[in-house]
C-alpha cells in the first residue's frame, strides 16, 4: 500500500519543464525568468505540474525593484529635485538614460538611446529641444528617496526655458566631457544655476575614451568656474561607470525642498504642450501648498481659471495621483485650449485661496529673429497656415502673420527666438506636413524713432520714409567665444568684420582663451556660427545674450529691376556695408535673370541714389541677314525700325524674375549680410 501511494505521489509531483532531451538548453541567467517552452502553454499544462514562469530576483536588484513603487509618497525631506547642465554632445541624454535604467524607472526591454528625446530632430542633431521630466525612486541605506529629474533644453535660443527649469530645482549635475573640457554653453548655464542658488555637483563624463584627461578638466573647472573638484565624480554614462556614485551624491549633497505644504498653493510652470484629445498638458513644480484632483485653479499672469481634471507625476510616462504637495513635480490637465494660457514661468494658485504674490522670473517670450515663409506651390498656402497654427499650439514663442510678395506670392512673416528655433520650425513644417518652402533671409527687429512715436520694424518693406524717421536702433548681443590659442587671430578678425566691439580676452588655461565681443544681432544671424567653426577647425564654441538696443547708421537697400523695386529683395544694412552688399546682389541677379529682347538695368539704391548697377544686354535679332547687298539706306531703315520696336517694348515690357534667382539671391544675402 505504501509503495502504491509513493508511486502515485511521484506522478503528481512537479516535474521539470526542460527535460534533457535532444540538444541541451542553455541555463537562464541569474535573476531572469527561464524561457517559455514552445510546446507547453499555461492553459495546456497537465494537472499536477507547476509552471515556473519567473525566478525570484536576487537581493542585488532591490534598487531596480524600488523603481516600480515610485508612486508611493515619501517625506518632503526625502525629495530631491535636480537637473543636468551640459554643453551639446557632452553626454547629458546618455547619463539621463542610465539614471532611468539603474533606478528601474524604465525597464530594460523598453529602453532606447536618448529615451527622453522624443523628436527625430533631437536624435539626429544630438540636442534637447523639448524638455522632459522623470520621477525616480532610489533606495539608499534602506530608505526610499524620490528623485525628480527636470530636463533642460540644450541651446541658447531656449535660455528662458532653461532658467525656469533651474528655478524648479535645488541642485544640478554639471556634466563636462573629460576629453573636451569646459565649453561656452557650460559656462552660461552654470552662471544661471549659481544665480538660482543651486547646489552644483561636478561630473567628469566619458572617462573611458582614449583621449580623456580627467585631471586636466577638473583643474579647468576649478580655475574657470571656481568649483571644488577634489571629489568630482568620474563616470562613463555609456559604459555605466560611476552611475551609483552619482545617485548617492544626489541624495547626500542636494538639499531637500522646504516644507511649505501648509501655505497657499504656488506652483511654477516649467513646460507645457498641446494634446489633441485633452488640451494643454502643464508640467509644474509645487513650490508652496498642495494641489488635488478637482481643485479650481488660477493662472496668475493672465487670470484664467480652470478645474484640474487630472493631476499626476511624470515617470517618465504620465501616472495619475490624487494629490501633489510642496516639493513634488507633476503634470495637470484642465481642458486648456491654448498654450498661451499656460505660459512657461507662470504661477498656478487656488482660485478660492489665492497666493499673495506670484513666483518671480516670469516674462513673455519675445521673438528676436524674423523671416518670410512662402510655399513653392501657391496651392499649399492654406496647408501652411494650418501647419503653423498646429505648431503654435505647442510653441507659444512662435509668431506669424500673413505677408504677400510680388515675387513669391502669398506667405507668412514668422518670428522666432533664434536661428536654431527657426531651423527647427522649418524642418518640422517640411517633414511633418510635407511642405516645400522658400525661406527669406533672416532679419531682426529694429526700433525706428520717429517724430512722435517709436515703431518696431521686422520687415524692410515696413520701414518709414527717411523724412519721417529720426534714427534707427538695432539689437546688440554680448558674445563669448572659447577657443584654443592658435585660432584667436582668425576669430577676432571675424568679429571685427561683423562690426564687433572688442571687450576683453583672458586665458582660462594655458592653451585656451575666452574672447568677449559686443556686436549687432543682425551680423550674427547669417553664417557667423559656420564661419566660427570653419576658422577654428571646429574647436571654438560660443554663447551669446541680448544686451539691448543701440543707435546705428542703418539704411534701407532697395533692388530695382528695369526701374521697378522688388520688395522681396529689400534689406536693412549698415551704411558702411551698403555698397558691398548692393554690388554682390546686382552681380548675382545679372547671372540669374534670363536676357530679354531689350536692355534691363539692375540697380541697388538707397532712396533715389543708385550705389551699384549692372545691366543685362538685349537679345539682338539679326535683321540685316537678308540684306546681302544693295544700298546702305536699306540697312539703316531696318535698323531704325528695330530700334523703335525695342524702345516701345521697353516702355511696356516687364521682367519676370525666376524662382531660382530668388532662392539663390536669398542664399547670397545670408552670406553677405
Beta strands, then each sheet from edge to edge (+ up, - down):
strand 1: 79-86
strand 2: 133-140
strand 3: 143-150
strand 4: 171-177
strand 5: 199-205
strand 6: 233-234
strand 7: 266-275
strand 8: 279-288
strand 9: 290-292
strand 10: 296-299
strand 11: 305-307
strand 12: 310-314
strand 13: 318-321
strand 14: 323-325
strand 15: 329-336
strand 16: 347-350
strand 17: 369-375
strand 18: 399-405
strand 19: 409-416
strand 20: 437-439
strand 21: 443-444
strand 22: 446-450
strand 23: 454-457
strand 24: 469-484
strand 25: 501-507
strand 26: 512-520
strand 27: 541-552
strand 28: 554-561
strand 29: 564-565
strand 30: 571-574
strand 31: 600-606
strand 32: 609-616
sheet 1: 2+ 3- 1- 4- 5- 6-
sheet 2: 11+ 10- 16+ 7- 8+ 15- 12+ 13-
sheet 3: 9+ 14-
sheet 4: 18+ 19- 17+ 20-
sheet 5: 18+ 19- 17+ 21-
sheet 6: 23+ 22- 24+ 26- 25+
sheet 7: 23+ 22- 24+ 27-
sheet 8: 29+ 28- 30+
sheet 9: 29+ 28- 31+ 32-
end
